[in-house]
Amino acid sequence: MKPSLLPWALLLLATRPGPGPRPAAGAQGSCAHRCGFQDGLCSCHPTCFGLASCCSDIRDFCLEISPYSGSIMGGKAFVVQHLNWSSPTDSVICSFKESIQTRGFVDASGRVHCVSPLLYETGRIPFSLSMDNGRSFPRSGTWLAVHPSKVSESEKSHLVNETRWQYYGTAGTQGNLSLTWNTLTLPTTSVSIELWGYEETGKPYSQEWTAAWSYLYSLATDITNSGSFTFTPKPAAQNYQRWKVGALRIVSSKQHAGEKDVHALWSNEHALAWHLGDDFRADPVAWARAQCLAWEELEDQLPNFLEEVPDCPCTLAQARADSGRFQADYGCDLEHGSVCTYHPGAVHCVRSVQASPLYGSGQQCCYTAAGTQLLTADSTSGSTPDRGHDWGAPPYRVPPRVPGLSHWIYDVLSFYYCCLWAPECPRYMRRRPSSDCRSYRPPRLASAFGDPHFVTFDGTNFTFNGRGEYVLLEASGTDLRVQARAQTRMTPEGEAGPWGSGWLRGLPGEGALSRADPVLLAPLIPGSQDRGTGLTAVAVQEGGSDVVEVRLREGAGALQVLVNQEVLSFEEQSWMDLKGMFLSVTVADRVSVMLSSGAGVEVSVQGPFLSVAVLLPEKFLTHTRGLLGTLNDDPADDFTLRSGQALPPGSSSRELSRFGADWAVENASSLLTYDSKSLVDSFLLGPKHDPSFLPLFPEETASGPSLESEVAELCGDDSFCRFDVAATGSLSVGNATRLLHRRHLRHAQSLQPGLSSVPRPRPSGVLRLAGPARQRAQAGRELPGGRHRPLRLRERLQPGRGRGQHLPG
């Protein structure tokens, strides 16, 4: 049972390590076997560093590693930081999830090395370290396993002209194939190159359904580690023909063939056309057609996953705004040049963030430059849903929930069979039809920003600038909680602006702020304190998920992200799969949290404070309370107290101060982190709502005569902007608020219901071709098999852009 927060804080403040001999391993004064714990004579919790309460051996037992992330394929070498071993040893064992072990070693400098294992899941993987050949594992840390498409290119081996590998044996594709790699990433004099195959066997959707990577055979052994290898593929033996998708692995030639979990470089997973048998090479179209028909027969026996995938947003604007449920498709992203290989005519595609609950399936939605949906009923370029979600689905490890690979087995290989290697694409499209938006309902939006100002889910605007920690949202059903800390802004001594120059900028395209602009930089007395407050930290949890907190890094005006009170690094990865949520930091000033319920929380820094936007699907109707209001399409009860009493909509700002104070966070349920003496004193030991702070109320604000013309020019009729100038004396703060208010209004406008994209009926078995493919068909160009093949799909296929690689950029 976890101790309540108050005694924990007192414990941390009281147990600071003093001088003396090192505590014995396993003692309450040591972190051996105690990483993450707060009890005992000293702390082994991540917060102890700021509280000066850590055990003296915390860095020896609570491990930091570099690099901290790698592909689920394994084979990534990493070094344990801060731990120095007195002598080299080969008795190092690295254990992942308490069940998967790899061999490590100590080098001549005393540094401890480990290798990540082959996994079938993404996310933060607990690992522990034994220095005595597995007799004890007192040291622990966390490894981040990521989708293969999210690792850096230097960590992979590369199939030169990947398209050629995946078409080898079809008409016009013969000769040699080449593989390259970075020799510095695998420091050894000679290497072996192996083929591994992936398959999922057993009765689908049963306990016997299993996923497995298997070593098949070696392409080369004991060759010089030159960084390249070229060979002429030969058909594999019959007993290897059942593997249709796989990857190449390069290892030191010192390793035994097929030895698992050793330092290695993997290629992308790909269709193994080059390894298939003589029957494929003799007539690839007939072979692929037979595979397509077999897939079609299997699909007809499997449950209809289409019934539970979400409908697509109606418009491109909705798809980009509904960030809690949909994220950009790596294979067709407007922000990365709209290179839409498999969806010509589209400028942007999105994928459903969460897999469907029963079958672990995924949705894809593509849009044209005009903002309308692109449907398979009208074109082969239309979006297609997936039986296996490309990003996988908890609990992972079993079909069809293995990240990337289940998607390959059930959605990508069949696309090769039916559409790329044989002219049977209508069969594929009939079983992977685009979803229209007939049942799509946009999420509801609420925001908090500026001094701070609130716009509730039902559209009520109000200002509450209390100082303390407050409940923005509590939602029954999923137990979603969003909490925030509000603090005053202190002007640094000698600064003309409140937080230095780092935050003095507008939104893209809005016009940047400059220190040289006399209109936007208003005077403030150095060292003075505002009568306004703003959000400095926001924490989110849903049910038993991880707790994510986004806060302003002290003195830097930049964001800091914590998971379960531990500060995260985004130097290697900008996308993380966490327990019950996904986390994305694609730009430095914005963090997106996507929860399993479909709710989304976006936190950004603009001006001296944080802003937060919360998106809730319609299933949250009548289930919310807190400062962001009661979501029920009735603004009249947005100011509902904990007791259930609702203040009238016309309440004054002083009366609304009572509403805000009523939603102060309680210590026992706080999600926020207290990892400094000032935070403990101010918010943990002090009141959650500071009654001594006298805010400025909107009814009492008025700009001085000298600023009135500048305020009118800057703010216009934006009351939030006017209030923040009056509360802070800074036109810069007012401008930041104005921009954030405009962002909220644009976001809300993007989510407005649009017209449904309803597919037009078409004759059964008829496939509409797009662009040049249609022109070739109309010109009567005949293709193998006597059908008009949608050539555009193949011709636009580019190396390294496999259809299975659809991760947010």
N, C-alpha and C positions, 0 to 999 in steps of 0.2 A: 504494500500500500504506500503510495507516494505521500510524503509529508506535505502539509499545506505550505503555501508560499511564505507566510510570515515567519514561522520558525525556521524555514530554510534560509531566508535572508539573514536572520540573526545568527544562524550557524555559520554562514559564510563569512560574516563580518568578524566573528569571534575566533575563527580557526585559521590564523595566518601562520604559515610554517616559519619556524625560527631556526637559528643556527643549531648545529649539532650533527651527530652521525646520521647517515642515511637510514631510513626505516627499513625493516626487514620486509621482503616480498610477502604479500598476503596480509600484512598488518593493516589496521585501520588507518595508520599513518602513511600507507603506501597506495599507489594506484594499481598494483598488481591485481588482476581480475576485477577491478572496480571502475573501469572507465565509464563515465557517464553518471556515476553516483555522487551524491552530495553529502551523504552522512559520513560519520567517522571523524577522526581528529583533523582531517583536512579534506579538501574537495578534489574530485577528479571530473568535475562537470565543466563543460566549455565556458561557463560564465566565470570560472574561478580566476582567470587571468586578469580581468578587469577589476576583480574584487580583492586581488592579492591574497587569495585563500587556497591556492593550489598546493597539493602535496609536492614535495621537492623532486619526486621522481616521475612526475606526470608525463614528461616528454619521452621517458624511457618505456612507458607502458601504454600510453594513449597516443597512438601512432599517427604521424603525418607522413604522407607518401608523395612521391613525385616520379612520373606523372600520376595523377589520381584517377584517370579514366582510360578506357579502351573498349574495343569492340567485344560484343558477346562471343565472338569467335575465339577469343583468348589468344595466348601467346605473347602478350604485351609484358615487357620487363619493366619493373619499377623499383625504386630505391626507397628504403625506409629512412626518413629524415631524423636527425638528432640522435639516433641510436648508433653508438659505436661499440663494436665488439672487440675484445682484446686480442683475439687471434683468429685466423681463418679457420672455417669449419664447414663441413658439408652436412651438418646435422640440423639444417634449417628446414622447417616445414611450414608452409603457408596454407592455412585452412580457410575456405570460403563457405559461408552458410553452414558451418560446423560439419560438413559432409564431403566437401570436395577439396582434396589436398594436392598441392604442387610442391616441387622441390625448390628450395632457395639455396643461397650460399652467402658467405662473407668474403669480401675481396681483400686484397693485401692492405688496403687502407682502413679496414675495419668497418666498411659500410655493408649493410645487409640488403640483399637483393631478393625479390620474389618475381614470379611469373603468374599472370592471370590465367584462369582456366577457361575452357570452352563451356559456355553457359547457354541456357535457352530462355533467358529473361533479361530485361533491361532494368535499370534502377540502381539504387544504392545498396550494395551487397556487403554485409558485415564480414570481416575477415579477422582471423587471429593468427598469432605468430608463435611458433615453438622454436626454441634454440637448443632443445635437448632431444631431438629426433622424435618428437611427438609425445613425450611423456607428460608435458604440461604446456598450456597455451595461456600464459598470463597477460600477454600483450594483444591489443585489438585496435582496429581501425575500420575504415570504410572504403570500398572500391566502387567506382561508378562504371557500370556496364552500359554501353550505348549501342543503339542500332548500327549495323555495319556502315550504313551510308553517312553516319555522323562523325566518323573518325577522319583525321587528316590524311591527305594523299600520301604523305611520307611514310605512313604506317602500313601501307598496302603494297602488294605487288600489282603490276598493271598489265592487263591484256591489251597488247597493241592492236588497235582497231577492234574493239570489243564486238562490234557488229559482225565482223568477219568470223570470229570464233563461234558466234551463235547462229550463223548461216552456213557453216562449213559443211560441205556435202550436198548443198542445194545447187541448182543450176548456176554455173559460172563462179562458184566459190571453191577453189582448190588451192594447192600449194602449201607454203610454209606458214606457221603461226609463230608469233614472238611474244615473249614475256619479259618485262623489265622490273627492276626494283632498286631501292636505294641501299647500297652496300653498307653504309654507315649505320643503318638501322638494325642490321644483322651482322655484327662484327665477328666474322669467322672466315677462315681461309677457303673452305670448301662447303658446298651445300648440296642438298638433295631436294628434288621437286616432286611433290606428291599430288595425286588427285584424291579428293574426298567427295563423297556423294551424300546428299541429304534425301531422306524419305520419311513419310508418315504412314504407318501401317496399322492394321487392325480395323475393326468395325467402326466407322465414323460415329462420333458422338456417343461412344461407349467407354467404359473403363479400360478396354483393351487398346484404345487408340493411342499410339505412342509416336514420338518423334526421335530421330536419331541421325547423327552424322557418323559416317563410317569411312575409314581409310580403304581405298580401292586398290590403287597400285601407284608405282613411282614412274614418272616420266624420265627422270635422270637421277643418278646417284653419284656422289663424290665428284662433283664438277666444281671448277674454280668459281669462287664468289665474285663474278665479274660484273654483275648487275644486269645481265641480259641472257636470254636463252631462246634459241630458235629450233623448231623441230617440224617434221612433217607428220601429222596425225595419222594413225592407223586405227581401224575399227577395233574396239575393245572386245575381249572375249565375251562369249554369250552370258556367262554368269555375272557380268557387270552391267548388262544392258538394262536392268530394271531401274537404274539410277539415271534420271533425266535432268536433274539440276545438281550443281555442285560448285566447288571452288578449288583452286590450287593453293597448296601450302608449301612455303619454302622454309627449310630448317637446316641447321648445321648437320653436316654429314656424320658428325659424332653421335647423333641420335639414331635410335633404332627406327626402322621403317614403321610409320604409323604410331609412333610413341605419342601419347596424349600429353597435352598441357606442358609443352616446352616452348621456349622462345621461338617465335615463328612470324612470318609475314604471309598474310592471306590475300588472295585476289578477291574481287567482287564475286558474289554468287552469280551464276549465269546458266543459261540453257546449254546443255552439253551436246550440241549438234556434232561437234568435232570428234566426239568419242563414240557416237552411235554406230550400230553395226552395218554390215553390207546391205541388208534389206533397206535401210534408210538411204544409203548412197545410191542404190540401184534405182529407186523411185521415191524420192523424198515427198512428193506430193501425195502419192497413194499412202505412204506410211503415215504422214501427218493427218490425212483424212481419216484413216482408221483410228488414230489416237483421238481425234476430235469427236468422232462418233461414239467412242468408248466413254469419253468424258461426258458427252451429252447424256448417254444412258445412265451414268452414275449420278449426274445432277438431278435427273428425274426421280431418282430413288431417295435423294437427301431432302431434309426439311427445307421448306421455303424460307430462306433467311431474309428475303426481300420484305417480308411483312413486318419486320421489326427494325429495319434501318430507318433513320429519320428522313423525312422529305427534305429536299434542297431548299435553300432560300430562293426567293423568286428573282431577285436582282443581284447584280454584282455588288452594289452598295450594301445590301443586306448581308451578303456572304462575308464581306470584309468587316462589317460592324459586329456581327454575331460571333465575337471572338471567344466566348465561353464554350461554344459547341463546334465551331469550324475554324480551321487554321489553313494557311496557304499550303498548297501541294508543291512539294519540292520540284516536281517535274513540269510545272506550269505556273510560274509565279510572276505577277506583274512587277514586283519589286526587283526581280532579277532578269529583266529583259524579255519576259513572256516567251521563253524558248519552250514551246508546247509541242514536243516531238510527236506524241501520240494523239494530240487534239488540235490539229491544224484548224485555224479559224477561231480558236479560243485565245484570250489574252490572260486569263487567270482561272485557276481551278482551286477549289478548297476540298479538304477531307474532314469528315467528322472526327472530332478529337477522341471521343470515347467509342470503344467498340460496343456493339449491341449486347444487351445483357445475357441473352440465352445462347446465342451462336457465335459471339465474338466477331461479328461482321462489321464492315465499314462502308461508309458512303463517300462518293466523290461527286462534285458538282462543278461544271465548267461554264464559262461565260464569255460572250463576245465583247468586242470593243464597245458595242452599243449598250452593254450592261444586261443583256438577256441571256437566258439559259441556252446551252447547246445540248441538244438531245439526240440520242441514238435513233429515235424515230424519224429524224430528219437527216442525219449524217453519221458516217462512221466516226466522225470527230467528237461525238457526244460523250459525256461522262458515263462511267460504268461503276456500279457498286461492287463490293468485294466480299466473297464468302469469308476470307481471312483478312482481318484488318492489318494493313501494312505495319502498323506500329505495335501489333500484338495486343494482348489484353490480359490483365491479371486473372488468375494466378500465373499466367505464362506457362512455360515448360511443356505443356501438352497441346496437341492439335485441337482446334485450328488457331491457337493463341500464341504461337511462337513468333516473336517479332521478325518481320521480313520473310521468313522461310515458309510459314503457312500460306502467306499471300502468294508466294511463288508457286506452291504446289497446286492451289485451287483456282488461281485467277490469272497468273502470268504464263505458266506453261501452256494452259489451254488457249491463251491468246496466240501463242506461237503456233500451236497445232492448227487452230482454225483460221486465223487471220494472216499470219506471216509466212507459214510454210505450206499452207493449202488455202484454196479459195472458198472457205466455208464460213466466212465471217458472219453471215446472217444467223447461223446456229449459235455462235457466241453471243451476239447482240440480243437474241431472243431470251437468253438466260442471264444476261447482264444488262437489262434495259435501264436507261436513265430514269431517275425519279423526277417527277415534276414537283410543283410546290403547292398542290391543292390543299394539303393539310398542314403546310408550314405556318407557324405562328412566330412572329419575331419575339425576342426576349424583351423584358421590361428593364428600363435603365434608371438608375439613380446615381447621383454624384455628390461629392463633397470636395470643395476646393477653396483656395483663398483664405479668408480670415476667421474661421471657415464659414462658407455658405453651403447650404444644402438644397438639392432638388430631389424630392422624394420620388418613389416609383409611380405615384399618382399625380406627379407634377406640381406639388406644392413647393414654393420657394421660401426659405427663411434663413436667418443668420443666428448662429449660436457660437459665441467665442468664449466659451469657458476654458479654464485651465485645468487639465486633469486627464483621465482616461475614460473613454466612453464606448458604449455599445452602439455601433453603427447599424448592425443587423443581427437578429436572431431569427432563425427559421426552423419551425418544428418540422417533423417528418424526416429531414436529412440531418438535423442538428447542425446546420450551417451557422457559423458565428464569425462576424467581422468586428474587430475592435480597433480603436485608434487612440493615440496619445496626442494631446494638443498642448503646445507650449507657446510662450511669448517669444518674440524675436528681439534679441539683444543686438544693438548696433555696435560693431567692433570699434575700439578707440581709433580715431584718426581716419576712419573710412568715410568717404562721401556717400557711398551706398551701403545698404544694410548688411550684405553678406559677401562683399567683394564683387569682382567683375564676373565670376564664373557663371552666375545664374541670370545675368542681365541680358536675356535674349527672348525673342518671341518664338511662336511655333513656326515651323517651316512655311514659308510663303506669307507669313503675317507681318514681316518686317522686324528685323532684329533691333534690340535695344542697345544703346551705346553710352559709355561714360561721357562721351563728348556731346551728347544731346542734352542741352540745357532744359528742354521741356520735360523730358522723362526722368531726369535725376533731380528729385526734390531733396531739400536739405533735411537732415536729421541731426539732433544733438548727439555727438559721439558718446557712447556708453549709456544712452538713454534706453528706456524700455517702452514698448508699445502698450496701448490699452487693447490691442487686438491679439489674437492667438492664431495658430495654424497647426495643421497636422504634421507631426514629425515622425510618426511610426504607425504602421497599419499591420495587423496580424489576422490570419485567416486559418480556420480549421473547419472541417466538415466530418461529423461523426468521429470515427477513429483514425482519420487521416493524419499525416504529418501536420505540424504547425509551421506555416510560412509567415515570416515577419519581414516587412520591407521598411527600412528606416533611413533617415538622413544620417550620413556619416558625419560625425562631429567635426565642425570647422572646415569641411570640404565641399558642402553643397552637392554631394554626390550620393547615389543610392548604395545601400548595403543590404544584402539579403541574408536572412538566417533561416535555417531549417532546424526545428526542435532546439532553438537557442544556440545553434552553432553557425558561425559565419561561413558562408559559402564562397568559393572562388569560381569565377566564370572565365578564367584564362583559357581553359581548354574546351569547355562546352557552354553553349548558350541555351540549350534545351535539356531539361532533366525530367526523367520519369520518377515521380515520388509516390509515396503511399497515398492513394486516394486522389491524386491530382497530377497534372503536368505543370511545369514551370518553364517560362520562356523569357529570356532577356536578350532579345535580338538587337535592341538599341540600348545605349548606356543609360538613358534617362527614363526607361519605362520597363516595368515588370508585369507580365501577364500570368495569372494563375487560373488554370482550367480544372474545375472540380468534376468529380465523377457524376454528379447530379446534372451536369450541363450548365451550372452557374459559372460565371466568369468574374474575376476581379482584376482590374487594371490599376496599377499604382505608378505614378510618374512624379518627377520633380519639375516644378515650374515656378520660378520665383524662389522665395525663401522657404517655401513649404511644399509638402506633398499634396497631390490631388488623387482622388480615388473614384473609380467608376465601377459599379456593380451591375451585372447583367443576370437576370433571373428568368428562366423559362416559365411558361404559364402554370406549370404544376405547383409553383410557389404561391399562387393566388390564395389569399386569406390565411397564409401561414407565416407572415413576417411581422416583426415589430422592432422597435429601436429608433434611432435618430433618422433613418432613411424611410421611416413611415410604414404604414400598413398597406400592403399591396392588395387592393380589392376594387380598384376603379372608383373609389370614393374618397376624394381629398378631405372630406369633413372629419375623418377620424385619424388623420396622419399624426396628430399630436397626442397619441395614446400613451398614458403612463404605465408603469409596470402593474399597477393595481387594476388596469382595464379602463380607468376613467380617461376620457378624451377631452383635452382642452379645446375650446371652440376655435374654428379656423381664423377668426379675427383677433386672436390673442396678441397682446403687445409683446415686444421683444423682451421686456422684463418678465412677463408671464411665461414666455417661452424659455427663459433661463431656468425656470423650475422644471420644465419638461426635459431640458438637456441634463440638468443635475440629477434628475431621477434615473437617467440611464448611465450613471457612472458605473464603471466596471467594479466588480467585487474581487478582492484578493484571491479567494478560493477558486474563481473561474477565470482568472486573467490568463490571456494567451501571450501577453507581452513579456519582453525580456528585461531583466534588471541586472546588468553586468557592470555597473559602475557604482561607486558610493553615492554619486549625485542622484542617479536614478532610484537607488534604494531609498535614500533619504526623502526625495521629493514625491515619489509615487507609490512605493511599497510601504514605507513606514508613515508617510504623510497621507493626507486625505486624497481619495480618488477624484473628488471634485473640490477644488480649492475655493472655499467660501470667502476667503480674504481678498481674492483677486477681483478688482472692480473693472469690468469690461466697459467698452463704449457701446451704447445701444444705438441702433440705426435711427431711432426717432430723435436722438440727441446730437446727431452729427451735422456738421456744417463746415465747409471748406473756408479757409480764410480768404479775405477779399483778394489778396495777392495771387492766390492760386485758382480762383474761380474760373477765369477764362481758360486756363490750361486744363482744368478738370472737365469743363464743358467740351473742349475740343477733343480730349482724350476719351472720355467716358460716354458722352452723349447721354442717352437715357438709361444706361446700364447702372442700376442702383447698387449692385455689388461692387462695381469699380469705384463708384463715388464713395461708398462706405469705407473701402480699404484705403483710399487716399486720406480720408479724414482720420481713420484710426491709426495710421502709421506715419502720416506726413510725407509719404513717398508716392510720387506718380509712377515710379517703376513697379511698386507692388500693385497699384491699381491697374496698371497695364497688364501685368501677368494675370490678374484675376479676370480682366476683360477677355483675354485670349482664351483662358480656360472655360469661361462661360460660353464663348462662341464654340469651343470644341464640343462642349456638352450638347449644345443646340444642334450642331452638325451631326453628331453621333445619333441623337434622337431622331433627326430627320431621316438619316440613312436607314433606320429601323422601321420606318413607317410601312404599313402593309402595301404590297404592290400587286400587280395583276398576275394571276397564275400563268405559269408556262405549261400549257396543256398540249401534249403531243397530238399531232394530227393523225388520224387513222391511216394505215397503209395496208396494202394487200399482204397476206401472210407470205413470209419467205422472201420479200422484196427488200433489198438493202439500198438505201439512197447513198450514192457516192458523193464525195465532196471535191471541189476544185479540179485540179488536173486529172484526178482519178475519174471524175465524171466525164471530163472531156475525152479521155482515152476510150472510155466505154462507148460514148456516143459516136466516136470515130470508128468503132467496130474492131478495136484492137483485141485479138484473141489471146488468151493466156493458157498455160498448161491446165489441162482438165476441162477445157471447153467452156470456161466461165470468165466473166469480167472480174478480175481480181482488183481489190482496192490497193493499187500500187503505192499510193501516197503513204500508207502506213509504213511500208518497208523503206521507201526512198528517203523518208525523213528520219528514219532511225539513226541515231548518232552514237558514236562510241562512248561508253561510260554512262549512258543515260537510260539504263534498263528500266522497264516499266515498273519493276518492283521497288525502285528507289524513289519513294515519294515521301520524303520527310520535310518538315518546315525548314526553310533555308537557314 
